[in-house]
Amino acid sequence: MSLPAPGVIWNSLPTPALLIDGQDRVSEVNPAAELFLNISAKSLRGQAIGERLAISAPLEEIFARVRSNRASLFVNDVEVSTGEKAPVQCNLQAAPVGEELDRVLLVIEPRELADRLGRASMVKSAARSAIGMAEMLAHEIKNPLAGIAGAAQLISMNLSGEDLELTDLIVDETRRIVKLLEQVEQFGNVRPPERKHVNLHDVLERARKSATVGFGAHMRIDEDYDPSLPATYGDADQLTQVFLNLLKNAAQASDSGGKIKIRTFYEHSLRLRRADGSGQPLPLQVEIIDDGPGIPPSIANEVFEPFVSGRENGTGLGLALVSKIISEHDGWVSLDSVPGKTRFRISLPVAPKES
């Protein structure tokens, strides 16, 4: 069996890679790097790498050591950015290219996917732990709260003025606590998805219409759909909940109005590695993009974990539920946020062919 041509191998590499010449300029970029950096190979070729990319590592020293030692060099926990998107935590590997003295191969390994998969497993574990707590809270707290609210309403019938305001406050606060407990119950629900062939655009339109007449009425919601997108294999109701939560998160980020964009497209390169080592393609992409202030950097890496919220009165369960549902659909959810642009991306598999 003959080996594939070098160009075929280069273009097939799933990891972003760049060839650097003796003057530390980019001489070649593979398709994975174009996708990751969101820059075309044409615009990168011939450019000094430090002019187009922000990399928190001493690249000149790294390249010099690789050239002088003729050996690979690994650098962990480096932030990589093009200036147009939030920095991504990566590991770098620089290596000499064959017998060529000056050229260096720079491989960028984004840690985002592995980190997100690890967090998804933690969310699943947290969900299982939350079941007992949710059941206890529902039984032990919701029923007494209903009695408190009912008593306050009865008392208020004979009150006026400031006293009436106090009973109204009791009723409002008990209702708020009951709503929080219902969210906890929802997060603790580990019913497996009832998976069928699902048209993502039908689900998105259902969520969009619900948002426009409710929490998103103050927002402009635009759609950019790929009509050729094939069906995914999932639970339509659970996926609707996912998109409703993301749309609500986007709407709450901009109280005074703004714009939300829903985008769908097909991407061949993304694959999820299963526990058995096999690869799962995730080509169906849905993005929810808003023009709000962005996710605070201090919590950007934990927003999918339970009880982490960037809003003062947030419960921190909406995005955790999103992560839990998507992981149970063998998918992936990611976040890219800078002030003025926050993008959540859902990646899902294509439905198997119906027999």
Protein Blocks (a to p, Z undefined) as FASTA:
>chain_A
ZZddfklmmmmpmbdcddddfkopafbdcfklmmmnopafklmgopafklmpccdbdfkl
mmmmmmmnopacddehiaddehlaccdddddddddehjbfkbccdddddfklmmmmmmmm
mmmmmmmmmmmmmmmmmmmmmmmmmmmmmmmmmmmmmgghjllmmmmmmmmmmmmmmmmm
mmmmmmmpccdcddddddfklmmmmmmmmmmmmmmmmpccdddddfklccddddfklmmm
mmmmmmmmmmmmmmnopaddddddddfkbccddfkopacddfbccddddfbebjafklmm
mmmpghiafbfkbghlmmmmmmmmmmmnopacdddddehiacdddddddddddZZ
